Amino acid sequence: MDQSLRTPVALVGLAAALDLAAAPFFLAGEDASVGVVALVLGILTLGAAIGLWRGARWARPAAIATRAVDGLLALPGVFVGGLGAGLLAGVAVLLSAAAIVVLVRMKGQLAVAR
């Protein structure tokens, strides 16, 4: 893998892992719909991370879209709920924002990485 892709792939992969790890907690509680959304976003983000790693053109827009949706959906969780949920939501928002910034800045690097 090209050195320039390590950070974006790591951030997107970490975000996918966070979504997939949080989904069972939501599915077991009252907010099952939130768990389903987290699970779907985690799977889509994982697919985008694999696509980034392979240098696929579709992967960058897919990763940006999944991270934007996840960041926006997690934002209210920062202010509502307990300390643990707020902290997890804050990490998700910051990780999504960092991934989007890195993905936007790598605009022409996928073609070079192939």
C-alpha positions as CSV (number, residue, x, y, z in Angstrom):
1,M,0.0,0.0,0.0
2,D,1.2,3.5,-0.8
3,Q,2.4,5.5,2.2
4,S,-0.1,8.3,1.3
5,L,-3.1,6.0,1.8
6,R,-2.2,4.7,5.2
7,T,-3.7,7.5,7.2
8,P,-7.0,7.7,5.3
9,V,-7.4,3.9,5.3
10,A,-6.6,3.8,9.0
11,L,-9.0,6.6,9.9
12,V,-11.9,5.1,7.8
13,G,-11.2,1.6,9.1
14,L,-11.2,2.8,12.7
15,A,-14.4,4.7,12.1
16,A,-16.0,1.5,10.7
17,A,-14.8,-0.5,13.7
18,L,-16.3,2.0,16.0
19,D,-19.6,1.9,14.3
20,L,-19.6,-1.9,14.2
21,A,-18.6,-2.1,17.9
22,A,-21.3,0.4,19.0
23,A,-24.1,-1.3,17.0
24,P,-24.8,-4.2,19.4
25,F,-25.2,-1.9,22.4
26,F,-27.9,0.1,20.6
27,L,-29.5,-3.1,19.2
28,A,-29.8,-4.5,22.7
29,G,-31.4,-1.3,24.1
30,E,-34.4,0.9,23.4
31,D,-32.8,2.5,20.3
32,A,-32.7,-0.5,18.0
33,S,-33.1,1.7,15.0
34,V,-29.9,3.6,15.9
35,G,-28.1,0.2,16.1
36,V,-29.3,-0.8,12.6
37,V,-28.1,2.5,11.2
38,A,-24.8,2.1,12.9
39,L,-24.4,-1.4,11.6
40,V,-25.3,-0.4,8.1
41,L,-22.9,2.6,8.2
42,G,-20.2,0.4,9.7
43,I,-20.5,-2.2,6.9
44,L,-20.6,0.5,4.2
45,T,-17.6,2.3,5.7
46,L,-15.6,-1.0,6.0
47,G,-16.3,-1.5,2.3
48,A,-15.1,2.0,1.5
49,A,-11.9,1.4,3.5
50,I,-11.2,-1.8,1.6
51,G,-11.9,0.2,-1.6
52,L,-9.5,2.9,-0.6
53,W,-6.8,0.3,0.2
54,R,-7.2,-1.2,-3.3
55,G,-7.2,2.3,-4.9
56,A,-10.8,2.2,-6.2
57,R,-12.2,5.5,-7.5
58,W,-15.6,5.0,-5.9
59,A,-14.1,4.5,-2.4
60,R,-13.3,8.1,-1.5
61,P,-16.8,9.6,-2.2
62,A,-18.3,6.6,-0.5
63,A,-16.1,7.1,2.6
64,I,-16.8,10.8,2.7
65,A,-20.6,10.2,2.4
66,T,-20.7,7.5,5.2
67,R,-18.6,9.6,7.5
68,A,-20.7,12.7,6.9
69,V,-23.9,10.8,7.6
70,D,-22.4,9.2,10.7
71,G,-21.0,12.4,12.0
72,L,-24.2,14.2,11.6
73,L,-26.2,11.4,13.2
74,A,-23.8,11.1,16.2
75,L,-23.7,14.9,16.9
76,P,-26.9,15.0,19.0
77,G,-25.6,12.1,21.1
78,V,-22.8,14.4,22.3
79,F,-25.4,16.6,24.1
80,V,-28.1,14.0,25.0
81,G,-27.6,10.9,27.2
82,G,-25.1,9.8,29.7
83,L,-21.4,10.5,30.0
84,G,-20.4,7.2,28.2
85,A,-22.8,7.7,25.3
86,G,-21.8,11.4,25.0
87,L,-18.1,10.5,25.0
88,L,-18.6,7.7,22.4
89,A,-20.6,10.1,20.2
90,G,-17.9,12.8,20.5
91,V,-15.2,10.4,19.5
92,A,-17.4,9.3,16.5
93,V,-17.9,12.9,15.4
94,L,-14.2,13.8,15.8
95,L,-13.1,10.7,14.0
96,S,-15.6,11.3,11.2
97,A,-14.5,14.9,10.8
98,A,-10.8,13.9,10.7
99,A,-11.5,11.2,8.1
100,I,-13.4,13.7,5.9
101,V,-10.6,16.3,6.1
102,V,-8.0,13.7,5.2
103,L,-10.1,12.3,2.4
104,V,-10.8,15.7,0.9
105,R,-7.1,16.6,1.0
106,M,-6.0,13.4,-0.9
107,K,-8.0,14.3,-4.0
108,G,-5.6,13.2,-6.7
109,Q,-3.7,10.5,-4.8
110,L,-5.8,7.5,-5.7
111,A,-4.8,7.6,-9.3
112,V,-1.1,7.8,-8.3
113,A,-1.5,4.9,-5.8
114,R,-2.5,2.4,-8.4
